Amino acid sequence: MDEYDVFMDEARRDDTLRAIEEHSKLPDQATRQIIVVTPNSLASVVVSNHVRVVKMPDPVKQTAHGLQQTTLD
C-alpha cells in the first residue's frame, strides 16, 4: 500500500497499522507479505518476527555541477 495513510491523523494511522499487523498474523496470510510505504513516522510499530521496518536514508541535497540555470539581466 502506497501512502494510504497520507490524510490520516496519528491516532487513525496507529489503528490501521495495528489492524494490518493483526491481519498479517492470520493463518491464511502466512505465505504473504504486506508492504506499506509511508512518509510518516512508524515509531508506534512494534518490530517482531512478523514485522520489520525498513527505512530509506534521508535524501542528500547536492549542489549542481556543470551548466546551471541562469536568469537574464
Biopython code that builds the backbone (N, CA, C, O; Angstrom):
import numpy as np
from Bio.PDB.StructureBuilder import StructureBuilder

atoms = [
    (1, "MET", "N", (0.851, -1.163, 0.000)),
    (1, "MET", "CA", (0.000, 0.000, 0.000)),
    (1, "MET", "C", (0.896, 1.225, 0.000)),
    (1, "MET", "O", (1.813, 1.333, 0.814)),
    (2, "ASP", "N", (0.640, 2.116, -0.882)),
    (2, "ASP", "CA", (1.485, 3.292, -1.029)),
    (2, "ASP", "C", (0.779, 4.521, -0.457)),
    (2, "ASP", "O", (-0.199, 5.008, -1.024)),
    (3, "GLU", "N", (1.276, 5.004, 0.649)),
    (3, "GLU", "CA", (0.800, 6.226, 1.304)),
    (3, "GLU", "C", (-0.712, 6.235, 1.532)),
    (3, "GLU", "O", (-1.362, 7.267, 1.359)),
    (4, "TYR", "N", (-1.267, 5.097, 1.917)),
    (4, "TYR", "CA", (-2.699, 5.020, 2.198)),
    (4, "TYR", "C", (-3.087, 5.928, 3.362)),
    (4, "TYR", "O", (-4.247, 6.319, 3.490)),
    (5, "ASP", "N", (-2.121, 6.259, 4.201)),
    (5, "ASP", "CA", (-2.381, 6.994, 5.441)),
    (5, "ASP", "C", (-2.096, 8.489, 5.351)),
    (5, "ASP", "O", (-2.051, 9.171, 6.375)),
    (6, "VAL", "N", (-1.906, 8.996, 4.161)),
    (6, "VAL", "CA", (-1.443, 10.375, 3.999)),
    (6, "VAL", "C", (-2.409, 11.407, 4.598)),
    (6, "VAL", "O", (-1.968, 12.458, 5.063)),
    (7, "PHE", "N", (-3.705, 11.125, 4.594)),
    (7, "PHE", "CA", (-4.661, 12.097, 5.128)),
    (7, "PHE", "C", (-5.202, 11.713, 6.505)),
    (7, "PHE", "O", (-6.199, 12.273, 6.962)),
    (8, "MET", "N", (-4.546, 10.760, 7.163)),
    (8, "MET", "CA", (-4.994, 10.322, 8.491)),
    (8, "MET", "C", (-4.232, 11.054, 9.594)),
    (8, "MET", "O", (-3.078, 11.444, 9.417)),
    (9, "ASP", "N", (-4.897, 11.234, 10.732)),
    (9, "ASP", "CA", (-4.174, 11.745, 11.889)),
    (9, "ASP", "C", (-3.415, 10.576, 12.521)),
    (9, "ASP", "O", (-3.609, 9.423, 12.138)),
    (10, "GLU", "N", (-2.562, 10.880, 13.480)),
    (10, "GLU", "CA", (-1.691, 9.848, 14.045)),
    (10, "GLU", "C", (-2.464, 8.722, 14.734)),
    (10, "GLU", "O", (-2.064, 7.560, 14.656)),
    (11, "ALA", "N", (-3.557, 9.055, 15.401)),
    (11, "ALA", "CA", (-4.348, 8.024, 16.087)),
    (11, "ALA", "C", (-4.944, 7.035, 15.083)),
    (11, "ALA", "O", (-4.888, 5.825, 15.308)),
    (12, "ARG", "N", (-5.514, 7.531, 13.981)),
    (12, "ARG", "CA", (-6.092, 6.638, 12.958)),
    (12, "ARG", "C", (-4.991, 5.829, 12.271)),
    (12, "ARG", "O", (-5.188, 4.659, 11.941)),
    (13, "ARG", "N", (-3.847, 6.448, 12.060)),
    (13, "ARG", "CA", (-2.716, 5.748, 11.447)),
    (13, "ARG", "C", (-2.287, 4.581, 12.332)),
    (13, "ARG", "O", (-2.069, 3.474, 11.839)),
    (14, "ASP", "N", (-2.167, 4.823, 13.631)),
    (14, "ASP", "CA", (-1.798, 3.756, 14.567)),
    (14, "ASP", "C", (-2.831, 2.637, 14.560)),
    (14, "ASP", "O", (-2.476, 1.458, 14.574)),
    (15, "ASP", "N", (-4.112, 3.007, 14.538)),
    (15, "ASP", "CA", (-5.174, 1.996, 14.495)),
    (15, "ASP", "C", (-5.064, 1.131, 13.249)),
    (15, "ASP", "O", (-5.159, -0.094, 13.331)),
    (16, "THR", "N", (-4.868, 1.753, 12.107)),
    (16, "THR", "CA", (-4.814, 0.979, 10.861)),
    (16, "THR", "C", (-3.551, 0.118, 10.803)),
    (16, "THR", "O", (-3.597, -1.001, 10.292)),
    (17, "LEU", "N", (-2.444, 0.612, 11.311)),
    (17, "LEU", "CA", (-1.223, -0.203, 11.317)),
    (17, "LEU", "C", (-1.389, -1.426, 12.221)),
    (17, "LEU", "O", (-0.908, -2.510, 11.890)),
    (18, "ARG", "N", (-2.066, -1.259, 13.358)),
    (18, "ARG", "CA", (-2.344, -2.405, 14.233)),
    (18, "ARG", "C", (-3.264, -3.403, 13.536)),
    (18, "ARG", "O", (-3.064, -4.613, 13.642)),
    (19, "ALA", "N", (-4.273, -2.898, 12.824)),
    (19, "ALA", "CA", (-5.188, -3.784, 12.101)),
    (19, "ALA", "C", (-4.453, -4.549, 10.998)),
    (19, "ALA", "O", (-4.703, -5.738, 10.799)),
    (20, "ILE", "N", (-3.563, -3.885, 10.292)),
    (20, "ILE", "CA", (-2.772, -4.552, 9.251)),
    (20, "ILE", "C", (-1.881, -5.616, 9.879)),
    (20, "ILE", "O", (-1.757, -6.718, 9.343)),
    (21, "GLU", "N", (-1.265, -5.294, 11.005)),
    (21, "GLU", "CA", (-0.408, -6.263, 11.691)),
    (21, "GLU", "C", (-1.219, -7.489, 12.139)),
    (21, "GLU", "O", (-0.784, -8.624, 11.944)),
    (22, "GLU", "N", (-2.381, -7.264, 12.730)),
    (22, "GLU", "CA", (-3.220, -8.383, 13.167)),
    (22, "GLU", "C", (-3.656, -9.236, 11.975)),
    (22, "GLU", "O", (-3.660, -10.464, 12.053)),
    (23, "HIS", "N", (-4.018, -8.587, 10.884)),
    (23, "HIS", "CA", (-4.418, -9.319, 9.681)),
    (23, "HIS", "C", (-3.255, -10.175, 9.163)),
    (23, "HIS", "O", (-3.461, -11.301, 8.710)),
    (24, "SER", "N", (-2.049, -9.640, 9.233)),
    (24, "SER", "CA", (-0.885, -10.377, 8.714)),
    (24, "SER", "C", (-0.577, -11.632, 9.533)),
    (24, "SER", "O", (0.123, -12.524, 9.053)),
    (25, "LYS", "N", (-1.089, -11.709, 10.761)),
    (25, "LYS", "CA", (-0.846, -12.871, 11.628)),
    (25, "LYS", "C", (-1.857, -13.999, 11.424)),
    (25, "LYS", "O", (-1.699, -15.079, 11.994)),
    (26, "LEU", "N", (-2.879, -13.763, 10.628)),
    (26, "LEU", "CA", (-3.881, -14.800, 10.381)),
    (26, "LEU", "C", (-3.236, -15.979, 9.652)),
    (26, "LEU", "O", (-2.343, -15.784, 8.827)),
    (27, "PRO", "N", (-3.686, -17.204, 9.954)),
    (27, "PRO", "CA", (-3.070, -18.393, 9.343)),
    (27, "PRO", "C", (-3.040, -18.374, 7.820)),
    (27, "PRO", "O", (-2.072, -18.840, 7.219)),
    (28, "ASP", "N", (-4.088, -17.842, 7.184)),
    (28, "ASP", "CA", (-4.107, -17.832, 5.717)),
    (28, "ASP", "C", (-3.196, -16.762, 5.111)),
    (28, "ASP", "O", (-3.083, -16.666, 3.889)),
    (29, "GLN", "N", (-2.556, -15.969, 5.946)),
    (29, "GLN", "CA", (-1.637, -14.936, 5.467)),
    (29, "GLN", "C", (-0.167, -15.334, 5.652)),
    (29, "GLN", "O", (0.731, -14.542, 5.365)),
    (30, "ALA", "N", (0.074, -16.543, 6.124)),
    (30, "ALA", "CA", (1.428, -16.974, 6.489)),
    (30, "ALA", "C", (2.417, -16.905, 5.332)),
    (30, "ALA", "O", (3.608, -16.690, 5.560)),
    (31, "THR", "N", (1.960, -17.081, 4.107)),
    (31, "THR", "CA", (2.882, -17.078, 2.959)),
    (31, "THR", "C", (2.859, -15.756, 2.203)),
    (31, "THR", "O", (3.406, -15.664, 1.104)),
    (32, "ARG", "N", (2.243, -14.747, 2.771)),
    (32, "ARG", "CA", (2.128, -13.447, 2.099)),
    (32, "ARG", "C", (2.918, -12.390, 2.845)),
    (32, "ARG", "O", (3.223, -12.518, 4.031)),
    (33, "GLN", "N", (3.234, -11.349, 2.106)),
    (33, "GLN", "CA", (3.873, -10.217, 2.771)),
    (33, "GLN", "C", (3.120, -8.950, 2.399)),
    (33, "GLN", "O", (2.644, -8.791, 1.275)),
    (34, "ILE", "N", (3.024, -8.062, 3.365)),
    (34, "ILE", "CA", (2.340, -6.790, 3.174)),
    (34, "ILE", "C", (3.397, -5.697, 3.261)),
    (34, "ILE", "O", (4.165, -5.637, 4.221)),
    (35, "ILE", "N", (3.427, -4.846, 2.264)),
    (35, "ILE", "CA", (4.399, -3.759, 2.234)),
    (35, "ILE", "C", (3.629, -2.446, 2.307)),
    (35, "ILE", "O", (2.731, -2.194, 1.503)),
    (36, "VAL", "N", (3.988, -1.621, 3.272)),
    (36, "VAL", "CA", (3.368, -0.316, 3.448)),
    (36, "VAL", "C", (4.440, 0.738, 3.212)),
    (36, "VAL", "O", (5.491, 0.720, 3.854)),
    (37, "VAL", "N", (4.172, 1.655, 2.292)),
    (37, "VAL", "CA", (5.085, 2.755, 2.011)),
    (37, "VAL", "C", (4.457, 4.017, 2.589)),
    (37, "VAL", "O", (3.322, 4.363, 2.263)),
    (38, "THR", "N", (5.202, 4.696, 3.447)),
    (38, "THR", "CA", (4.660, 5.900, 4.070)),
    (38, "THR", "C", (5.777, 6.894, 4.373)),
    (38, "THR", "O", (6.881, 6.488, 4.736)),
    (39, "PRO", "N", (5.508, 8.179, 4.230)),
    (39, "PRO", "CA", (6.482, 9.193, 4.636)),
    (39, "PRO", "C", (6.348, 9.519, 6.121)),
    (39, "PRO", "O", (7.135, 10.293, 6.666)),
    (40, "ASN", "N", (5.349, 8.928, 6.772)),
    (40, "ASN", "CA", (5.066, 9.237, 8.171)),
    (40, "ASN", "C", (5.880, 8.358, 9.117)),
    (40, "ASN", "O", (6.482, 7.366, 8.705)),
    (41, "SER", "N", (5.885, 8.736, 10.370)),
    (41, "SER", "CA", (6.621, 8.006, 11.397)),
    (41, "SER", "C", (6.020, 6.624, 11.629)),
    (41, "SER", "O", (4.800, 6.455, 11.620)),
    (42, "LEU", "N", (6.884, 5.651, 11.834)),
    (42, "LEU", "CA", (6.448, 4.304, 12.190)),
    (42, "LEU", "C", (6.911, 3.969, 13.604)),
    (42, "LEU", "O", (7.142, 2.805, 13.932)),
    (43, "ALA", "N", (7.045, 4.997, 14.436)),
    (43, "ALA", "CA", (7.545, 4.825, 15.801)),
    (43, "ALA", "C", (6.643, 3.921, 16.636)),
    (43, "ALA", "O", (7.119, 3.272, 17.568)),
    (44, "SER", "N", (5.355, 3.868, 16.319)),
    (44, "SER", "CA", (4.433, 3.058, 17.115)),
    (44, "SER", "C", (4.434, 1.589, 16.705)),
    (44, "SER", "O", (3.831, 0.763, 17.391)),
    (45, "VAL", "N", (5.094, 1.246, 15.608)),
    (45, "VAL", "CA", (5.113, -0.135, 15.125)),
    (45, "VAL", "C", (6.087, -0.954, 15.966)),
    (45, "VAL", "O", (7.238, -0.562, 16.156)),
    (46, "VAL", "N", (5.617, -2.088, 16.464)),
    (46, "VAL", "CA", (6.446, -2.977, 17.263)),
    (46, "VAL", "C", (7.062, -4.017, 16.332)),
    (46, "VAL", "O", (6.350, -4.790, 15.692)),
    (47, "VAL", "N", (8.379, -4.028, 16.266)),
    (47, "VAL", "CA", (9.097, -4.964, 15.410)),
    (47, "VAL", "C", (9.077, -6.346, 16.062)),
    (47, "VAL", "O", (9.276, -6.475, 17.270)),
    (48, "SER", "N", (8.836, -7.379, 15.250)),
    (48, "SER", "CA", (8.790, -8.754, 15.749)),
    (48, "SER", "C", (9.250, -9.699, 14.648)),
    (48, "SER", "O", (9.776, -9.262, 13.624)),
    (49, "ASN", "N", (9.047, -11.004, 14.865)),
    (49, "ASN", "CA", (9.374, -11.975, 13.818)),
    (49, "ASN", "C", (8.504, -11.788, 12.583)),
    (49, "ASN", "O", (8.885, -12.180, 11.480)),
    (50, "HIS", "N", (7.335, -11.189, 12.773)),
    (50, "HIS", "CA", (6.390, -10.996, 11.676)),
    (50, "HIS", "C", (6.431, -9.593, 11.088)),
    (50, "HIS", "O", (5.897, -9.358, 10.004)),
    (51, "VAL", "N", (7.055, -8.668, 11.789)),
    (51, "VAL", "CA", (7.013, -7.267, 11.372)),
    (51, "VAL", "C", (8.425, -6.693, 11.314)),
    (51, "VAL", "O", (9.191, -6.792, 12.273)),
    (52, "ARG", "N", (8.751, -6.099, 10.186)),
    (52, "ARG", "CA", (10.027, -5.400, 10.030)),
    (52, "ARG", "C", (9.758, -3.991, 9.530)),
    (52, "ARG", "O", (8.795, -3.759, 8.799)),
    (53, "VAL", "N", (10.597, -3.066, 9.916)),
    (53, "VAL", "CA", (10.542, -1.701, 9.404)),
    (53, "VAL", "C", (11.853, -1.444, 8.677)),
    (53, "VAL", "O", (12.935, -1.582, 9.247)),
    (54, "VAL", "N", (11.737, -1.071, 7.421)),
    (54, "VAL", "CA", (12.913, -0.729, 6.624)),
    (54, "VAL", "C", (12.781, 0.740, 6.277)),
    (54, "VAL", "O", (11.820, 1.149, 5.625)),
    (55, "LYS", "N", (13.744, 1.530, 6.714)),
    (55, "LYS", "CA", (13.691, 2.973, 6.484)),
    (55, "LYS", "C", (14.760, 3.355, 5.483)),
    (55, "LYS", "O", (15.934, 3.022, 5.649)),
    (56, "MET", "N", (14.347, 4.051, 4.450)),
    (56, "MET", "CA", (15.312, 4.537, 3.473)),
    (56, "MET", "C", (16.075, 5.709, 4.079)),
    (56, "MET", "O", (15.537, 6.437, 4.913)),
    (57, "PRO", "N", (17.327, 5.894, 3.664)),
    (57, "PRO", "CA", (18.079, 7.033, 4.189)),
    (57, "PRO", "C", (17.461, 8.347, 3.703)),
    (57, "PRO", "O", (16.871, 8.418, 2.624)),
    (58, "ASP", "N", (17.611, 9.371, 4.523)),
    (58, "ASP", "CA", (17.124, 10.688, 4.128)),
    (58, "ASP", "C", (17.867, 11.138, 2.870)),
    (58, "ASP", "O", (19.052, 10.843, 2.713)),
    (59, "PRO", "N", (17.180, 11.852, 1.973)),
    (59, "PRO", "CA", (17.848, 12.313, 0.754)),
    (59, "PRO", "C", (18.939, 13.328, 1.076)),
    (59, "PRO", "O", (18.833, 14.097, 2.032)),
    (60, "VAL", "N", (19.968, 13.312, 0.273)),
    (60, "VAL", "CA", (21.073, 14.250, 0.442)),
    (60, "VAL", "C", (21.003, 15.264, -0.693)),
    (60, "VAL", "O", (21.048, 14.899, -1.867)),
    (61, "LYS", "N", (20.895, 16.524, -0.336)),
    (61, "LYS", "CA", (20.876, 17.563, -1.369)),
    (61, "LYS", "C", (22.305, 17.866, -1.783)),
    (61, "LYS", "O", (23.192, 18.055, -0.951)),
    (62, "GLN", "N", (22.497, 17.905, -3.076)),
    (62, "GLN", "CA", (23.824, 18.179, -3.604)),
    (62, "GLN", "C", (23.754, 19.406, -4.498)),
    (62, "GLN", "O", (22.722, 19.688, -5.107)),
    (63, "THR", "N", (24.840, 20.115, -4.568)),
    (63, "THR", "CA", (24.877, 21.255, -5.473)),
    (63, "THR", "C", (25.070, 20.737, -6.890)),
    (63, "THR", "O", (25.708, 19.708, -7.112)),
    (64, "ALA", "N", (24.511, 21.464, -7.834)),
    (64, "ALA", "CA", (24.589, 21.063, -9.236)),
    (64, "ALA", "C", (26.000, 21.281, -9.777)),
    (64, "ALA", "O", (26.721, 22.179, -9.342)),
    (65, "HIS", "N", (26.368, 20.448, -10.722)),
    (65, "HIS", "CA", (27.660, 20.572, -11.390)),
    (65, "HIS", "C", (27.421, 20.880, -12.859)),
    (65, "HIS", "O", (26.374, 20.531, -13.404)),
    (66, "GLY", "N", (28.361, 21.518, -13.489)),
    (66, "GLY", "CA", (28.220, 21.809, -14.918)),
    (66, "GLY", "C", (27.295, 22.982, -15.148)),
    (66, "GLY", "O", (27.186, 23.876, -14.309)),
    (67, "LEU", "N", (26.616, 22.975, -16.309)),
    (67, "LEU", "CA", (25.719, 24.052, -16.648)),
    (67, "LEU", "C", (24.568, 24.133, -15.669)),
    (67, "LEU", "O", (23.970, 23.121, -15.304)),
    (68, "GLN", "N", (24.266, 25.355, -15.245)),
    (68, "GLN", "CA", (23.162, 25.571, -14.322)),
    (68, "GLN", "C", (22.241, 26.621, -14.874)),
    (68, "GLN", "O", (22.619, 27.372, -15.774)),
    (69, "GLN", "N", (21.029, 26.686, -14.347)),
    (69, "GLN", "CA", (20.086, 27.693, -14.802)),
    (69, "GLN", "C", (20.577, 29.077, -14.440)),
    (69, "GLN", "O", (21.185, 29.286, -13.390)),
    (70, "THR", "N", (20.308, 30.001, -15.309)),
    (70, "THR", "CA", (20.669, 31.412, -15.037)),
    (70, "THR", "C", (19.480, 32.291, -15.370)),
    (70, "THR", "O", (18.542, 31.847, -16.032)),
    (71, "THR", "N", (19.509, 33.519, -14.922)),
    (71, "THR", "CA", (18.452, 34.467, -15.258)),
    (71, "THR", "C", (18.997, 35.511, -16.196)),
    (71, "THR", "O", (20.198, 35.783, -16.208)),
    (72, "LEU", "N", (18.107, 36.105, -16.993)),
    (72, "LEU", "CA", (18.526, 37.159, -17.911)),
    (72, "LEU", "C", (18.595, 38.487, -17.167)),
    (72, "LEU", "O", (17.840, 38.722, -16.224)),
    (73, "ASP", "N", (19.508, 39.353, -17.600)),
    (73, "ASP", "CA", (19.612, 40.688, -16.996)),
    (73, "ASP", "C", (18.407, 41.519, -17.351)),
    (73, "ASP", "O", (18.310, 42.674, -16.936)),
]
sb = StructureBuilder()
sb.init_structure("model")
sb.init_model(0)
sb.init_chain("A")
sb.init_seg("    ")
for serial, (resi, resn, name, xyz) in enumerate(atoms, 1):
    if name == "N":
        sb.init_residue(resn, " ", resi, " ")
    sb.init_atom(name, np.array(xyz, "f"), 0.0, 1.0, " ", f" {name:<3s}", serial, name[0])
structure = sb.get_structure()
